[in-house]
């Protein structure tokens, strides 16, 4: 059995191979189906003690489809190709972030 290459791991889904756009859409659709508000964040050097990432625009309060969120992810990727990018889900009842997952790592490194 082959082990995973030794590298830093980040949050949910980071142990999986890089997500395709279709897989990202399915994850974002889950966020929307649960009534969460999606957002996109990025960070060039996410260290374990770095709890706050920079928001890419405001949270997508009016997002009605996963394709809208994917378009923002793509725009963020093109603007910050050397940054780690994640999608987050805000719960408007609990007033906090309840979900996040990495959708881009620089240099096409495996998740």
N, C-alpha and C positions, 0 to 999 in steps of 0.2 A: 504494500500500500504506500502510495506517495503522500508525503505531508505537504501542507501548504508552504509556500515560500515565506521566509521570515521577513515580516514587515509590520509597520504600525497598523492597527485596525481601528476603524472609526464607526461607532454607533450601529444601528440596525442595518442589516443586509450587507455590511462591509465584508463579510466572509465569503460572499458569493462572487461569481464572476461579474464584470461590469454589466449593468442593466442596459438592455436595449431601450429604444424610445417606446416601443410597445409595452414593455414591462413597466416602465416609468408611468405610462398612461394608466395602466391597471392599478398601480399603487396609489396614484393621485385620485383615481376614481373612487377608491376605497375611502380616502380622506374625505372626499365630497359626500359620499353616501352616508358617512357617519355624522355628517353635519358640521364637520370641522372646517375652519377657514385656512386655506393653504397659503403658504408663503415660501419665498426662495431666499436663502442666505448663502454667503460665500465667505471664505477665509483663506488667505494664502499660506499661513503656517498654523494649522489648528493643533495646538498642544493640549494635553489632557487638562491642564489648569485653565485653558481658555474656554470659558463657559458662554461667552457672548460672541456671536458671529455678526458680521455686517449684513443688514437686510438689503436685498435687491429690491428696490422700490418699496412700496407699502404692502402689507398683506393683501392678498387678492380677495377682498370682501365680496365682490360681485361675480366671482368666477362661477360659471354655470357648467363648464365642461373641462375635462382633463386636458384637452388640446390647448386651451388658453394658458394653463399652467405650464405645459410643455413648451409653448412658444416663449414664455418668460425664461425658462431654464435654458433654452437654446440661445436666447439673447444674452443671458448672463455668461454662458460658456464662451460666446464670441467676444464679449467685452473683457472677461477675465479668464483667459485660457490656462493660466498658471495657478488658479485658485481651486480649492475644494468647494464643491457646491452641494447643498442639501435642500431638500424640500421638508418643510415643517407643517404640522397641523395644529392650529389653535382651537381649543374648546371654548366657545363663547359663554358656556355656563360656568365652568370651573375657572375661567379667566386665566388660562395658562396653556403653555405648549404641552401637548399630550403625545405627539408623535414626531419623529424626524428620521430621515434616511438619506444617505449619501447618493447622489446621482451623477457626480463627476469627480474624478481625481486627476490631477495634472499628470502629464507624460504618459497617459493611458496605462497607468499601473493597475494591476488587478485589484478588485475590491476585496 
